[in-house]
Amino acid sequence: MSTLAEQLAHIATGAVYDDLTAELIQARQEATLATTAYNATFGKPQEDRERLLREVLGSFGAGAHFEPTFRCEFGKNIHLGQRFFANFDCVMLDGAPITIGDDVLIGPKVGLYTSNHVLDLAERVAGACQANPITIGNGVWIAGGVTILPGVSIGDGAIIGGGSVVTRDVPAATVVAGNPARPLRQITDADRTGYTPNR
């Protein structure tokens, strides 16, 4: 049997894979235990929380933060930029890589799903799955209740409206919403409010 790293590399190619191997089942169990430990540290020193994140995620930048509860499939395929924030109940199925840029805000009850069962019933019951990566640019805001499906890329500065299901790529600096999510308008200089932080 191949190693976990070899299996994850194979999955990342988009090829059909066996979701029921002993290595993948064990990796999911370990990710569940690690995220449970991370969620239990809410309110504790940031250094303690970051130590636990290092055990679970592939990589993350300074200031990465998940409100409880955070769940992932494997964790090793998740790469977060600087100042990442996810509100409560964030789920990431990371059979394929999930790569997220800097200054990304994720609302409550958001799911990012790279993995998908195949359509044929007999193959599906036997554990056949496929996965395609999700890539999210810098400065993206994903509102509450959003679902992002396999293979989607979201451009810098985009906004995903609450409750949307994102099935295709989202251009930079665009507001999208709906099921499936559709472009509503571009974000322009006219959207500036003149706000300056009072710190």
C-alpha positions in Angstrom: 0.0 0.0 0.0 1.3 3.5 -0.7 2.0 6.1 2.0 -0.4 8.8 2.9 1.8 11.4 1.2 1.7 9.4 -2.0 -2.1 8.9 -1.8 -2.6 12.7 -1.3 -0.3 13.5 -4.2 -2.4 11.1 -6.4 -5.7 12.6 -5.2 -4.4 16.1 -6.1 -4.1 15.1 -9.8 -7.9 14.8 -10.0 -7.7 11.1 -10.7 -10.4 8.8 -9.2 -9.1 7.4 -5.9 -10.2 4.9 -3.2 -11.6 7.0 -0.3 -11.6 3.9 2.0 -7.9 3.1 2.3 -6.6 2.5 5.8 -4.2 5.4 5.5 -6.9 7.9 4.5 -9.3 6.7 7.2 -6.5 7.0 9.8 -5.6 10.5 8.5 -9.2 11.6 8.8 -9.3 10.4 12.4 -6.1 12.2 13.3 -7.4 15.4 11.7 -10.6 15.1 13.8 -8.7 14.6 17.0 -6.4 17.5 16.2 -9.2 19.9 15.3 -11.1 18.9 18.4 -8.0 19.8 20.5 -7.6 23.1 18.6 -11.3 24.0 19.1 -11.0 23.3 22.8 -8.2 26.0 23.1 -10.6 28.9 22.2 -9.7 31.8 24.5 -6.2 30.4 25.3 -2.9 32.0 24.3 -2.4 32.4 20.6 0.9 30.5 20.8 -0.9 27.4 22.1 -3.5 27.6 19.3 -0.9 28.0 16.6 1.1 25.0 17.9 -2.0 22.9 17.4 -2.7 24.4 13.9 0.9 23.5 12.9 0.1 19.8 13.7 -3.0 19.9 11.4 -2.5 22.3 8.5 -0.1 22.2 5.6 0.9 25.9 6.3 -0.6 29.1 7.6 0.5 32.8 7.9 0.6 35.0 10.9 -2.7 35.7 12.6 -4.6 32.7 11.2 -7.7 32.1 13.3 -10.7 29.8 13.3 -13.7 30.3 15.7 -14.9 27.0 17.0 -15.8 24.7 15.5 -13.3 24.1 12.7 -13.3 20.7 10.9 -11.2 19.4 8.0 -10.7 16.1 6.2 -6.9 15.8 6.3 -5.5 19.3 7.0 -2.2 18.8 5.3 -3.7 20.1 2.0 -4.8 23.4 3.6 -2.6 26.5 3.1 -3.7 29.8 4.6 -2.2 33.3 4.1 -1.7 36.1 6.6 -4.5 37.4 8.8 -7.0 34.6 7.8 -10.2 34.6 9.8 -13.0 32.0 9.8 -16.1 32.4 11.9 -17.8 29.4 13.6 -18.5 26.1 11.9 -16.0 26.2 9.1 -15.6 22.9 7.2 -12.8 22.2 4.7 -12.7 18.8 2.9 -9.2 19.0 1.6 -8.6 15.8 -0.5 -7.1 18.2 -3.1 -5.3 21.4 -2.0 -7.2 24.4 -0.6 -5.0 27.5 -1.0 -6.2 30.8 0.6 -4.5 34.2 0.2 -3.9 37.0 2.7 -6.7 39.0 4.5 -9.5 36.5 3.8 -12.7 36.6 5.9 -15.0 33.6 6.1 -18.4 33.9 7.6 -20.2 31.3 9.8 -21.2 27.9 8.5 -19.1 27.9 5.4 -18.0 24.8 3.6 -15.1 24.3 1.1 -15.3 20.9 -0.5 -12.6 19.7 -2.9 -13.8 16.1 -2.7 -16.7 14.5 -4.5 -18.1 11.0 -4.8 -18.3 9.6 -8.3 -21.8 9.3 -9.9 -21.9 5.5 -10.6 -23.6 3.8 -7.6 -21.5 0.7 -7.5 -18.2 2.7 -7.7 -19.5 5.2 -5.1 -20.4 2.4 -2.7 -16.9 0.9 -3.2 -15.3 4.3 -2.2 -14.5 5.9 -5.5 -14.0 9.7 -5.2 -12.4 12.6 -7.1 -11.0 15.9 -5.8 -10.1 19.2 -7.5 -8.3 22.1 -5.8 -9.9 25.3 -4.5 -7.9 28.5 -4.7 -9.0 31.8 -3.0 -7.1 35.0 -3.7 -6.2 37.9 -1.4 -8.8 40.1 0.3 -11.8 37.8 -0.4 -14.9 38.0 1.8 -17.1 34.9 1.9 -20.3 35.5 3.8 -22.2 33.1 6.0 -23.7 29.9 4.8 -21.7 29.7 1.6 -20.7 26.4 -0.1 -17.7 26.3 -2.4 -17.5 23.2 -4.7 -14.5 21.4 -6.2 -12.2 23.1 -8.7 -13.3 26.7 -8.0 -10.9 29.7 -8.1 -11.9 33.0 -6.5 -10.1 36.2 -7.6 -8.6 38.8 -5.4 -11.1 41.1 -3.6 -14.2 39.2 -4.6 -17.2 39.0 -2.3 -19.4 35.9 -2.1 -23.0 36.7 -0.9 -24.5 34.8 2.0 -26.0 31.4 1.3 -24.4 31.1 -2.2 -23.3 27.9 -3.8 -20.1 28.6 -5.8 -19.8 26.2 -8.7 -17.5 28.1 -11.1 -14.6 30.5 -11.0 -15.3 34.0 -9.6 -13.4 37.0 -11.2 -11.4 39.4 -9.0 -13.3 42.4 -7.5 -16.7 41.0 -8.2 -19.8 40.5 -6.0 -21.5 37.1 -6.7 -24.5 35.5 -5.0 -27.1 32.9 -5.6 -27.5 29.1 -6.2 -25.5 28.8 -8.4 -23.6 32.0 -7.6 -23.8 34.5 -10.4 -22.0 37.8 -10.8 -24.0 40.8 -9.6 -21.5 43.6 -10.1 -18.0 44.8 -10.0 -16.5 46.4 -6.9 -15.2 49.9 -7.8 -13.8 53.0 -6.2 -17.4 54.2 -5.7 -17.7 51.5 -3.0 -15.2 53.4 -0.7 -16.8 54.8 2.4 -14.0 57.0 3.6 -13.5 54.8 6.7 -10.2 55.0 8.5 -9.3 52.9 11.5 -9.3 54.8 14.9 -6.4 52.8 16.4 
